[in-house]
Amino acid sequence: MIWACFSGKQLGPILSFEQGGIGSDEYMEILYEGLIPMIDDLLAISEGVDMIQVADENTLLFMHDNAPCHKTEDIRQLLEENHIPTMS
């Protein structure tokens, strides 16, 4: 299985897994190791920049499919606590 993320500005990590399916706990680790650091990088203020762009609620929209591990309460809470909106 492969997990990856990207934005209009940058490619995120590509994580590969030897065995097929994953559960909510493994998906949570993926988000902590892949998605959240990428978001932190995207929102970081670059050195030597005179002006910053203020983010709003439309700046980031995370999309994942309806796999059962994506829809658990733990994952919903993780995304909510980290202010990561998801596409319906």
Biopython code that builds the backbone (N, CA, C, O; Angstrom):
import numpy as np
from Bio.PDB.StructureBuilder import StructureBuilder

atoms = [
    (1, "MET", "N", (0.840, -1.165, 0.000)),
    (1, "MET", "CA", (0.000, 0.000, 0.000)),
    (1, "MET", "C", (0.892, 1.236, 0.000)),
    (1, "MET", "O", (1.968, 1.235, 0.598)),
    (2, "ILE", "N", (0.446, 2.273, -0.663)),
    (2, "ILE", "CA", (1.163, 3.542, -0.755)),
    (2, "ILE", "C", (0.260, 4.652, -0.219)),
    (2, "ILE", "O", (-0.938, 4.681, -0.500)),
    (3, "TRP", "N", (0.844, 5.557, 0.549)),
    (3, "TRP", "CA", (0.136, 6.766, 0.988)),
    (3, "TRP", "C", (0.999, 7.943, 0.600)),
    (3, "TRP", "O", (2.214, 7.922, 0.797)),
    (4, "ALA", "N", (0.368, 8.990, 0.038)),
    (4, "ALA", "CA", (1.114, 10.183, -0.359)),
    (4, "ALA", "C", (0.220, 11.402, -0.228)),
    (4, "ALA", "O", (-1.004, 11.288, -0.157)),
    (5, "CYS", "N", (0.848, 12.577, -0.197)),
    (5, "CYS", "CA", (0.079, 13.816, -0.193)),
    (5, "CYS", "C", (0.841, 14.867, -0.980)),
    (5, "CYS", "O", (2.056, 14.776, -1.155)),
    (6, "PHE", "N", (0.105, 15.866, -1.451)),
    (6, "PHE", "CA", (0.709, 16.951, -2.209)),
    (6, "PHE", "C", (-0.170, 18.181, -2.087)),
    (6, "PHE", "O", (-1.338, 18.098, -1.706)),
    (7, "SER", "N", (0.410, 19.311, -2.414)),
    (7, "SER", "CA", (-0.341, 20.559, -2.472)),
    (7, "SER", "C", (0.022, 21.235, -3.783)),
    (7, "SER", "O", (0.816, 20.713, -4.565)),
    (8, "GLY", "N", (-0.565, 22.397, -4.015)),
    (8, "GLY", "CA", (-0.210, 23.153, -5.206)),
    (8, "GLY", "C", (1.210, 23.672, -5.155)),
    (8, "GLY", "O", (1.773, 24.041, -6.185)),
    (9, "LYS", "N", (1.807, 23.705, -3.953)),
    (9, "LYS", "CA", (3.149, 24.251, -3.785)),
    (9, "LYS", "C", (4.230, 23.203, -3.579)),
    (9, "LYS", "O", (5.401, 23.464, -3.854)),
    (10, "GLN", "N", (3.860, 22.029, -3.104)),
    (10, "GLN", "CA", (4.918, 21.076, -2.755)),
    (10, "GLN", "C", (4.409, 19.642, -2.742)),
    (10, "GLN", "O", (3.232, 19.371, -2.503)),
    (11, "LEU", "N", (5.338, 18.742, -3.008)),
    (11, "LEU", "CA", (5.060, 17.320, -2.869)),
    (11, "LEU", "C", (5.332, 16.923, -1.432)),
    (11, "LEU", "O", (6.323, 17.349, -0.839)),
    (12, "GLY", "N", (4.460, 16.117, -0.879)),
    (12, "GLY", "CA", (4.666, 15.614, 0.471)),
    (12, "GLY", "C", (5.362, 14.274, 0.421)),
    (12, "GLY", "O", (5.828, 13.842, -0.634)),
    (13, "PRO", "N", (5.429, 13.625, 1.553)),
    (13, "PRO", "CA", (6.100, 12.328, 1.601)),
    (13, "PRO", "C", (5.276, 11.238, 0.923)),
    (13, "PRO", "O", (4.056, 11.340, 0.800)),
    (14, "ILE", "N", (5.966, 10.210, 0.495)),
    (14, "ILE", "CA", (5.323, 8.983, 0.010)),
    (14, "ILE", "C", (5.713, 7.892, 0.992)),
    (14, "ILE", "O", (6.894, 7.599, 1.180)),
    (15, "LEU", "N", (4.721, 7.305, 1.604)),
    (15, "LEU", "CA", (4.957, 6.241, 2.577)),
    (15, "LEU", "C", (4.483, 4.927, 1.980)),
    (15, "LEU", "O", (3.392, 4.861, 1.412)),
    (16, "SER", "N", (5.284, 3.888, 2.101)),
    (16, "SER", "CA", (4.888, 2.588, 1.571)),
    (16, "SER", "C", (4.813, 1.575, 2.709)),
    (16, "SER", "O", (5.537, 1.669, 3.700)),
    (17, "PHE", "N", (3.928, 0.615, 2.540)),
    (17, "PHE", "CA", (3.682, -0.406, 3.554)),
    (17, "PHE", "C", (3.700, -1.766, 2.882)),
    (17, "PHE", "O", (3.109, -1.950, 1.818)),
    (18, "GLU", "N", (4.380, -2.720, 3.507)),
    (18, "GLU", "CA", (4.538, -4.036, 2.905)),
    (18, "GLU", "C", (3.234, -4.816, 2.839)),
    (18, "GLU", "O", (2.958, -5.479, 1.839)),
    (19, "GLN", "N", (2.442, -4.746, 3.880)),
    (19, "GLN", "CA", (1.185, -5.494, 3.910)),
    (19, "GLN", "C", (0.028, -4.599, 3.515)),
    (19, "GLN", "O", (0.115, -3.377, 3.632)),
    (20, "GLY", "N", (-1.042, -5.195, 3.054)),
    (20, "GLY", "CA", (-2.217, -4.491, 2.566)),
    (20, "GLY", "C", (-2.870, -3.539, 3.538)),
    (20, "GLY", "O", (-2.306, -2.489, 3.848)),
    (21, "GLY", "N", (-4.043, -3.881, 4.023)),
    (21, "GLY", "CA", (-4.884, -2.970, 4.780)),
    (21, "GLY", "C", (-4.295, -2.444, 6.074)),
    (21, "GLY", "O", (-3.414, -3.055, 6.680)),
    (22, "ILE", "N", (-4.807, -1.292, 6.477)),
    (22, "ILE", "CA", (-4.406, -0.682, 7.733)),
    (22, "ILE", "C", (-5.653, -0.336, 8.523)),
    (22, "ILE", "O", (-6.750, -0.260, 7.967)),
    (23, "GLY", "N", (-5.485, -0.129, 9.807)),
    (23, "GLY", "CA", (-6.584, 0.275, 10.671)),
    (23, "GLY", "C", (-6.439, 1.725, 11.073)),
    (23, "GLY", "O", (-5.545, 2.431, 10.606)),
    (24, "SER", "N", (-7.325, 2.155, 11.940)),
    (24, "SER", "CA", (-7.348, 3.541, 12.390)),
    (24, "SER", "C", (-6.039, 3.946, 13.071)),
    (24, "SER", "O", (-5.551, 5.054, 12.848)),
    (25, "ASP", "N", (-5.469, 3.075, 13.888)),
    (25, "ASP", "CA", (-4.223, 3.406, 14.591)),
    (25, "ASP", "C", (-3.080, 3.645, 13.617)),
    (25, "ASP", "O", (-2.308, 4.590, 13.781)),
    (26, "GLU", "N", (-2.969, 2.789, 12.600)),
    (26, "GLU", "CA", (-1.915, 2.959, 11.603)),
    (26, "GLU", "C", (-2.151, 4.226, 10.775)),
    (26, "GLU", "O", (-1.207, 4.941, 10.438)),
    (27, "TYR", "N", (-3.403, 4.493, 10.457)),
    (27, "TYR", "CA", (-3.722, 5.698, 9.681)),
    (27, "TYR", "C", (-3.396, 6.956, 10.494)),
    (27, "TYR", "O", (-2.922, 7.950, 9.944)),
    (28, "MET", "N", (-3.648, 6.905, 11.785)),
    (28, "MET", "CA", (-3.324, 8.039, 12.646)),
    (28, "MET", "C", (-1.809, 8.299, 12.617)),
    (28, "MET", "O", (-1.379, 9.450, 12.540)),
    (29, "GLU", "N", (-1.013, 7.240, 12.678)),
    (29, "GLU", "CA", (0.443, 7.393, 12.584)),
    (29, "GLU", "C", (0.854, 8.010, 11.251)),
    (29, "GLU", "O", (1.753, 8.850, 11.199)),
    (30, "ILE", "N", (0.193, 7.589, 10.177)),
    (30, "ILE", "CA", (0.479, 8.130, 8.853)),
    (30, "ILE", "C", (0.218, 9.635, 8.831)),
    (30, "ILE", "O", (1.021, 10.402, 8.301)),
    (31, "LEU", "N", (-0.901, 10.048, 9.406)),
    (31, "LEU", "CA", (-1.229, 11.474, 9.417)),
    (31, "LEU", "C", (-0.221, 12.256, 10.252)),
    (31, "LEU", "O", (0.194, 13.349, 9.867)),
    (32, "TYR", "N", (0.173, 11.696, 11.395)),
    (32, "TYR", "CA", (1.169, 12.368, 12.236)),
    (32, "TYR", "C", (2.539, 12.431, 11.560)),
    (32, "TYR", "O", (3.257, 13.417, 11.720)),
    (33, "GLU", "N", (2.908, 11.393, 10.810)),
    (33, "GLU", "CA", (4.228, 11.342, 10.177)),
    (33, "GLU", "C", (4.269, 12.017, 8.809)),
    (33, "GLU", "O", (5.321, 12.497, 8.389)),
    (34, "GLY", "N", (3.133, 12.057, 8.111)),
    (34, "GLY", "CA", (3.123, 12.574, 6.746)),
    (34, "GLY", "C", (2.385, 13.887, 6.580)),
    (34, "GLY", "O", (2.956, 14.867, 6.101)),
    (35, "LEU", "N", (1.125, 13.914, 6.969)),
    (35, "LEU", "CA", (0.295, 15.084, 6.696)),
    (35, "LEU", "C", (0.617, 16.275, 7.589)),
    (35, "LEU", "O", (0.826, 17.379, 7.085)),
    (36, "ILE", "N", (0.662, 16.079, 8.880)),
    (36, "ILE", "CA", (0.834, 17.210, 9.798)),
    (36, "ILE", "C", (2.177, 17.913, 9.598)),
    (36, "ILE", "O", (2.206, 19.144, 9.589)),
    (37, "PRO", "N", (3.300, 17.186, 9.434)),
    (37, "PRO", "CA", (4.556, 17.902, 9.149)),
    (37, "PRO", "C", (4.510, 18.688, 7.835)),
    (37, "PRO", "O", (5.094, 19.767, 7.734)),
    (38, "MET", "N", (3.817, 18.145, 6.832)),
    (38, "MET", "CA", (3.719, 18.865, 5.564)),
    (38, "MET", "C", (2.925, 20.151, 5.744)),
    (38, "MET", "O", (3.302, 21.188, 5.199)),
    (39, "ILE", "N", (1.838, 20.100, 6.495)),
    (39, "ILE", "CA", (1.043, 21.304, 6.756)),
    (39, "ILE", "C", (1.879, 22.325, 7.512)),
    (39, "ILE", "O", (1.840, 23.517, 7.205)),
    (40, "ASP", "N", (2.634, 21.861, 8.500)),
    (40, "ASP", "CA", (3.519, 22.779, 9.245)),
    (40, "ASP", "C", (4.499, 23.463, 8.300)),
    (40, "ASP", "O", (4.741, 24.664, 8.420)),
    (41, "ASP", "N", (5.066, 22.704, 7.359)),
    (41, "ASP", "CA", (5.999, 23.285, 6.384)),
    (41, "ASP", "C", (5.305, 24.313, 5.494)),
    (41, "ASP", "O", (5.863, 25.372, 5.208)),
    (42, "LEU", "N", (4.100, 24.000, 5.065)),
    (42, "LEU", "CA", (3.369, 24.917, 4.186)),
    (42, "LEU", "C", (3.024, 26.226, 4.886)),
    (42, "LEU", "O", (3.011, 27.284, 4.256)),
    (43, "LEU", "N", (2.746, 26.159, 6.185)),
    (43, "LEU", "CA", (2.325, 27.339, 6.930)),
    (43, "LEU", "C", (3.485, 28.108, 7.565)),
    (43, "LEU", "O", (3.286, 29.192, 8.113)),
    (44, "ALA", "N", (4.693, 27.551, 7.491)),
    (44, "ALA", "CA", (5.857, 28.211, 8.082)),
    (44, "ALA", "C", (6.188, 29.491, 7.317)),
    (44, "ALA", "O", (6.024, 29.560, 6.099)),
    (45, "ILE", "N", (6.644, 30.479, 8.033)),
    (45, "ILE", "CA", (7.054, 31.740, 7.426)),
    (45, "ILE", "C", (8.494, 31.587, 6.952)),
    (45, "ILE", "O", (9.382, 31.245, 7.732)),
    (46, "SER", "N", (8.710, 31.838, 5.692)),
    (46, "SER", "CA", (10.042, 31.708, 5.114)),
    (46, "SER", "C", (10.952, 32.815, 5.623)),
    (46, "SER", "O", (10.502, 33.929, 5.889)),
    (47, "GLU", "N", (12.230, 32.500, 5.756)),
    (47, "GLU", "CA", (13.217, 33.501, 6.175)),
    (47, "GLU", "C", (13.352, 34.580, 5.105)),
    (47, "GLU", "O", (13.301, 34.292, 3.910)),
    (48, "GLY", "N", (13.523, 35.811, 5.543)),
    (48, "GLY", "CA", (13.743, 36.903, 4.620)),
    (48, "GLY", "C", (12.491, 37.401, 3.916)),
    (48, "GLY", "O", (12.580, 38.203, 2.987)),
    (49, "VAL", "N", (11.330, 36.935, 4.348)),
    (49, "VAL", "CA", (10.083, 37.366, 3.713)),
    (49, "VAL", "C", (9.572, 38.609, 4.420)),
    (49, "VAL", "O", (9.479, 38.635, 5.647)),
    (50, "ASP", "N", (9.239, 39.648, 3.646)),
    (50, "ASP", "CA", (8.727, 40.895, 4.213)),
    (50, "ASP", "C", (7.238, 40.830, 4.516)),
    (50, "ASP", "O", (6.745, 41.517, 5.411)),
    (51, "MET", "N", (6.525, 39.997, 3.760)),
    (51, "MET", "CA", (5.082, 39.958, 3.873)),
    (51, "MET", "C", (4.638, 38.505, 3.965)),
    (51, "MET", "O", (5.208, 37.635, 3.306)),
    (52, "ILE", "N", (3.630, 38.242, 4.773)),
    (52, "ILE", "CA", (3.077, 36.890, 4.844)),
    (52, "ILE", "C", (1.634, 36.924, 4.374)),
    (52, "ILE", "O", (0.958, 37.948, 4.473)),
    (53, "GLN", "N", (1.176, 35.804, 3.868)),
    (53, "GLN", "CA", (-0.213, 35.671, 3.454)),
    (53, "GLN", "C", (-0.992, 35.074, 4.612)),
    (53, "GLN", "O", (-0.584, 34.060, 5.177)),
    (54, "VAL", "N", (-2.094, 35.683, 4.965)),
    (54, "VAL", "CA", (-2.909, 35.190, 6.070)),
    (54, "VAL", "C", (-3.795, 34.066, 5.557)),
    (54, "VAL", "O", (-4.509, 34.226, 4.567)),
    (55, "ALA", "N", (-3.743, 32.936, 6.235)),
    (55, "ALA", "CA", (-4.555, 31.784, 5.836)),
    (55, "ALA", "C", (-5.984, 31.981, 6.317)),
    (55, "ALA", "O", (-6.226, 32.603, 7.351)),
    (56, "ASP", "N", (-6.920, 31.444, 5.555)),
    (56, "ASP", "CA", (-8.311, 31.417, 5.991)),
    (56, "ASP", "C", (-8.825, 29.990, 5.891)),
    (56, "ASP", "O", (-8.069, 29.071, 5.577)),
    (57, "GLU", "N", (-10.112, 29.807, 6.158)),
    (57, "GLU", "CA", (-10.661, 28.452, 6.202)),
    (57, "GLU", "C", (-10.634, 27.759, 4.843)),
    (57, "GLU", "O", (-10.840, 26.548, 4.771)),
    (58, "ASN", "N", (-10.387, 28.497, 3.773)),
    (58, "ASN", "CA", (-10.346, 27.910, 2.438)),
    (58, "ASN", "C", (-8.928, 27.593, 1.972)),
    (58, "ASN", "O", (-8.748, 27.111, 0.854)),
    (59, "THR", "N", (-7.930, 27.849, 2.794)),
    (59, "THR", "CA", (-6.544, 27.646, 2.413)),
    (59, "THR", "C", (-6.201, 26.166, 2.284)),
    (59, "THR", "O", (-5.432, 25.783, 1.402)),
    (60, "LEU", "N", (-6.753, 25.347, 3.138)),
    (60, "LEU", "CA", (-6.416, 23.926, 3.177)),
    (60, "LEU", "C", (-7.694, 23.098, 3.179)),
    (60, "LEU", "O", (-8.631, 23.392, 3.922)),
    (61, "LEU", "N", (-7.726, 22.076, 2.356)),
    (61, "LEU", "CA", (-8.837, 21.127, 2.350)),
    (61, "LEU", "C", (-8.243, 19.751, 2.109)),
    (61, "LEU", "O", (-7.714, 19.478, 1.031)),
    (62, "PHE", "N", (-8.328, 18.886, 3.106)),
    (62, "PHE", "CA", (-7.754, 17.544, 3.029)),
    (62, "PHE", "C", (-8.779, 16.594, 2.434)),
    (62, "PHE", "O", (-9.946, 16.604, 2.825)),
    (63, "MET", "N", (-8.342, 15.778, 1.492)),
    (63, "MET", "CA", (-9.225, 14.811, 0.857)),
    (63, "MET", "C", (-8.703, 13.401, 1.104)),
    (63, "MET", "O", (-7.537, 13.102, 0.844)),
    (64, "HIS", "N", (-9.557, 12.566, 1.594)),
    (64, "HIS", "CA", (-9.265, 11.135, 1.656)),
    (64, "HIS", "C", (-10.543, 10.392, 1.307)),
    (64, "HIS", "O", (-11.633, 10.962, 1.359)),
    (65, "ASP", "N", (-10.411, 9.122, 0.953)),
    (65, "ASP", "CA", (-11.599, 8.387, 0.522)),
    (65, "ASP", "C", (-12.397, 7.896, 1.732)),
    (65, "ASP", "O", (-12.075, 8.239, 2.870)),
    (66, "ASN", "N", (-13.394, 7.126, 1.496)),
    (66, "ASN", "CA", (-14.258, 6.649, 2.576)),
    (66, "ASN", "C", (-13.832, 5.292, 3.131)),
    (66, "ASN", "O", (-14.676, 4.508, 3.566)),
    (67, "ALA", "N", (-12.548, 5.015, 3.118)),
    (67, "ALA", "CA", (-12.071, 3.777, 3.737)),
    (67, "ALA", "C", (-12.478, 3.787, 5.211)),
    (67, "ALA", "O", (-12.462, 4.843, 5.844)),
    (68, "PRO", "N", (-12.838, 2.644, 5.759)),
    (68, "PRO", "CA", (-13.292, 2.608, 7.157)),
    (68, "PRO", "C", (-12.310, 3.251, 8.138)),
    (68, "PRO", "O", (-12.743, 3.901, 9.090)),
    (69, "CYS", "N", (-11.015, 3.089, 7.934)),
    (69, "CYS", "CA", (-10.040, 3.669, 8.869)),
    (69, "CYS", "C", (-10.002, 5.188, 8.789)),
    (69, "CYS", "O", (-9.504, 5.834, 9.711)),
    (70, "HIS", "N", (-10.511, 5.773, 7.717)),
    (70, "HIS", "CA", (-10.541, 7.235, 7.570)),
    (70, "HIS", "C", (-11.721, 7.854, 8.310)),
    (70, "HIS", "O", (-11.719, 9.056, 8.578)),
    (71, "LYS", "N", (-12.721, 7.054, 8.641)),
    (71, "LYS", "CA", (-13.977, 7.580, 9.165)),
    (71, "LYS", "C", (-14.171, 7.359, 10.659)),
    (71, "LYS", "O", (-15.260, 7.608, 11.176)),
    (72, "THR", "N", (-13.140, 6.898, 11.365)),
    (72, "THR", "CA", (-13.312, 6.626, 12.789)),
    (72, "THR", "C", (-13.366, 7.925, 13.589)),
    (72, "THR", "O", (-12.918, 8.972, 13.122)),
    (73, "GLU", "N", (-13.909, 7.847, 14.774)),
    (73, "GLU", "CA", (-14.002, 9.010, 15.655)),
    (73, "GLU", "C", (-12.614, 9.526, 16.024)),
    (73, "GLU", "O", (-12.409, 10.737, 16.111)),
    (74, "ASP", "N", (-11.658, 8.622, 16.241)),
    (74, "ASP", "CA", (-10.283, 9.045, 16.567)),
    (74, "ASP", "C", (-9.684, 9.899, 15.452)),
    (74, "ASP", "O", (-9.047, 10.917, 15.723)),
    (75, "ILE", "N", (-9.884, 9.492, 14.209)),
    (75, "ILE", "CA", (-9.343, 10.240, 13.074)),
    (75, "ILE", "C", (-10.071, 11.572, 12.938)),
    (75, "ILE", "O", (-9.437, 12.600, 12.695)),
    (76, "ARG", "N", (-11.374, 11.568, 13.090)),
    (76, "ARG", "CA", (-12.136, 12.813, 13.018)),
    (76, "ARG", "C", (-11.635, 13.802, 14.065)),
    (76, "ARG", "O", (-11.466, 14.986, 13.775)),
    (77, "GLN", "N", (-11.400, 13.318, 15.280)),
    (77, "GLN", "CA", (-10.904, 14.183, 16.355)),
    (77, "GLN", "C", (-9.498, 14.703, 16.053)),
    (77, "GLN", "O", (-9.214, 15.881, 16.272)),
    (78, "LEU", "N", (-8.623, 13.840, 15.556)),
    (78, "LEU", "CA", (-7.263, 14.264, 15.212)),
    (78, "LEU", "C", (-7.305, 15.397, 14.198)),
    (78, "LEU", "O", (-6.613, 16.401, 14.367)),
    (79, "LEU", "N", (-8.100, 15.251, 13.156)),
    (79, "LEU", "CA", (-8.193, 16.279, 12.125)),
    (79, "LEU", "C", (-8.806, 17.560, 12.685)),
    (79, "LEU", "O", (-8.351, 18.661, 12.372)),
    (80, "GLU", "N", (-9.824, 17.415, 13.502)),
    (80, "GLU", "CA", (-10.469, 18.590, 14.097)),
    (80, "GLU", "C", (-9.516, 19.327, 15.039)),
    (80, "GLU", "O", (-9.425, 20.554, 14.991)),
    (81, "GLU", "N", (-8.805, 18.588, 15.895)),
    (81, "GLU", "CA", (-7.879, 19.208, 16.850)),
    (81, "GLU", "C", (-6.730, 19.929, 16.147)),
    (81, "GLU", "O", (-6.178, 20.894, 16.677)),
    (82, "ASN", "N", (-6.375, 19.461, 14.961)),
    (82, "ASN", "CA", (-5.290, 20.079, 14.200)),
    (82, "ASN", "C", (-5.807, 21.064, 13.153)),
    (82, "ASN", "O", (-5.049, 21.529, 12.302)),
    (83, "HIS", "N", (-7.103, 21.379, 13.221)),
    (83, "HIS", "CA", (-7.739, 22.363, 12.339)),
    (83, "HIS", "C", (-7.536, 22.014, 10.865)),
    (83, "HIS", "O", (-7.212, 22.871, 10.044)),
    (84, "ILE", "N", (-7.737, 20.729, 10.554)),
    (84, "ILE", "CA", (-7.590, 20.247, 9.180)),
    (84, "ILE", "C", (-8.975, 19.933, 8.639)),
    (84, "ILE", "O", (-9.547, 18.898, 8.983)),
    (85, "PRO", "N", (-9.533, 20.813, 7.791)),
    (85, "PRO", "CA", (-10.851, 20.539, 7.224)),
    (85, "PRO", "C", (-10.755, 19.446, 6.175)),
    (85, "PRO", "O", (-9.752, 19.336, 5.470)),
    (86, "THR", "N", (-11.790, 18.648, 6.077)),
    (86, "THR", "CA", (-11.808, 17.568, 5.094)),
    (86, "THR", "C", (-12.914, 17.766, 4.082)),
    (86, "THR", "O", (-13.972, 18.318, 4.385)),
    (87, "MET", "N", (-12.647, 17.304, 2.873)),
    (87, "MET", "CA", (-13.629, 17.374, 1.812)),
    (87, "MET", "C", (-14.741, 16.363, 2.110)),
    (87, "MET", "O", (-14.473, 15.239, 2.536)),
    (88, "SER", "N", (-15.974, 16.771, 1.881)),
    (88, "SER", "CA", (-17.115, 15.848, 2.087)),
    (88, "SER", "C", (-17.121, 14.756, 1.058)),
    (88, "SER", "O", (-18.001, 13.896, 1.076)),
]
sb = StructureBuilder()
sb.init_structure("model")
sb.init_model(0)
sb.init_chain("A")
sb.init_seg("    ")
for serial, (resi, resn, name, xyz) in enumerate(atoms, 1):
    if name == "N":
        sb.init_residue(resn, " ", resi, " ")
    sb.init_atom(name, np.array(xyz, "f"), 0.0, 1.0, " ", f" {name:<3s}", serial, name[0])
structure = sb.get_structure()
